[in-house]
Amino acid sequence: MRFHIPDMSCGGCARSVTRAIESVDADARIAIDQDSRTVEVSSDLPPQPFEAALAVAGYPVVPAAG
């Protein structure tokens, strides 16, 4: 699944996003592209818990293409 996170603007933000995702699924595979402000997550869980955790962490998700 791919998330677009407009507020992820620096390395510290990327680390916070990673922690939020890992709080939902510690085994998730995460690929962050800071330039496009997108995160790709490979997990067996649905997107909703990740979206909720990211919102609580201060990084709300907006719809992303693909």
Secondary structure, DSSP 4 states (H G I P E B T S, - for coil): -EEE-TT--SHHHHHHHHHHHHHH-TT-EEEEETTTTEEEEE-SS-HHHHHHHHHHTT---B----
